[in-house]
Amino acid sequence: MPAGLRGGFPTHWTELGAGPRRALAIHCSLSHSGSWGPLAREVSGALRLTAFDLPGHGQSGAWSGAGDIQAVSTAMAADFLNAPTDIIGHS
């Protein structure tokens, strides 16, 4: 399971599937990147899915409560976008 800085924040992510199309999966609050496992299995032939843990979720760094969590989350997601990518989210 890869980990590193994304948007300047300690981030954990999972890469699933081997399809030709790239997708970034963003989970809802009170969840984590592992929640995408069932969907990833269903679309593994079509998508290469990257799912990351938002601040204070899963294995990403703890959120201190200072600053704008929405801005940090957006910056984290943007750091994964280095090629054409579909974005999938749920709330």
C-alpha positions as CSV (number, residue, x, y, z in Angstrom):
1,M,0.0,0.0,0.0
2,P,1.7,3.2,-1.1
3,A,2.0,6.2,1.1
4,G,3.6,9.7,0.7
5,L,2.7,13.3,0.6
6,R,-0.2,14.4,-1.6
7,G,-1.2,18.0,-1.4
8,G,1.5,18.4,1.3
9,F,-0.4,16.0,3.6
10,P,0.7,12.4,4.7
11,T,-1.5,10.2,2.5
12,H,-2.2,6.5,2.2
13,W,-3.6,5.1,-1.0
14,T,-4.5,1.8,-2.7
15,E,-4.2,0.9,-6.3
16,L,-6.7,-1.7,-7.6
17,G,-7.5,-3.2,-11.0
18,A,-5.5,-3.4,-14.2
19,G,-7.8,-1.8,-16.8
20,P,-6.7,0.6,-19.4
21,R,-8.8,3.5,-18.0
22,R,-7.6,5.4,-14.9
23,A,-10.0,6.4,-12.1
24,L,-9.5,8.2,-8.7
25,A,-12.0,7.2,-6.0
26,I,-12.8,9.6,-3.2
27,H,-14.6,8.1,-0.2
28,C,-17.2,9.8,2.0
29,S,-16.6,11.1,5.6
30,L,-16.3,8.4,8.2
31,S,-15.0,5.9,5.6
32,H,-11.6,5.0,4.1
33,S,-10.1,3.9,0.8
34,G,-10.8,0.2,1.6
35,S,-14.5,0.8,1.1
36,W,-13.8,0.8,-2.7
37,G,-12.7,-2.8,-2.8
38,P,-16.0,-4.4,-3.9
39,L,-16.5,-1.9,-6.7
40,A,-12.9,-2.2,-7.8
41,R,-13.3,-6.0,-8.1
42,E,-16.3,-5.5,-10.3
43,V,-14.5,-3.1,-12.7
44,S,-11.0,-4.4,-12.5
45,G,-10.8,-5.3,-16.1
46,A,-11.9,-1.8,-17.2
47,L,-10.3,0.5,-14.6
48,R,-7.1,1.1,-12.8
49,L,-8.5,2.6,-9.6
50,T,-6.6,4.7,-7.1
51,A,-8.4,5.2,-3.8
52,F,-6.8,7.4,-1.1
53,D,-7.7,8.1,2.5
54,L,-8.8,11.6,3.3
55,P,-7.2,13.5,6.2
56,G,-7.9,11.8,9.5
57,H,-9.3,8.7,7.8
58,G,-7.9,5.2,7.3
59,Q,-4.1,5.3,7.3
60,S,-3.6,8.9,6.2
61,G,-2.3,11.4,8.7
62,A,-4.4,12.7,11.6
63,W,-6.3,15.9,11.0
64,S,-5.5,18.6,13.5
65,G,-8.7,20.5,12.9
66,A,-6.8,23.6,11.9
67,G,-7.2,25.0,8.4
68,D,-9.6,24.0,5.6
69,I,-10.0,20.3,5.3
70,Q,-11.9,20.8,2.0
71,A,-8.9,22.6,0.5
72,V,-6.4,20.0,1.7
73,S,-8.6,17.2,0.4
74,T,-8.8,18.9,-3.0
75,A,-5.1,19.4,-3.1
76,M,-4.5,15.7,-2.2
77,A,-6.8,14.6,-5.0
78,A,-5.2,17.0,-7.5
79,D,-1.8,15.5,-6.9
80,F,-3.0,12.1,-8.2
81,L,-4.1,13.7,-11.5
82,N,-1.1,13.4,-13.9
83,A,-3.0,11.8,-16.8
84,P,-6.6,11.7,-18.0
85,T,-8.5,10.3,-15.1
86,D,-12.2,9.7,-14.2
87,I,-13.2,10.8,-10.7
88,I,-15.6,8.7,-8.7
89,G,-17.0,9.8,-5.3
90,H,-19.7,9.0,-2.9
91,S,-21.2,10.6,0.2
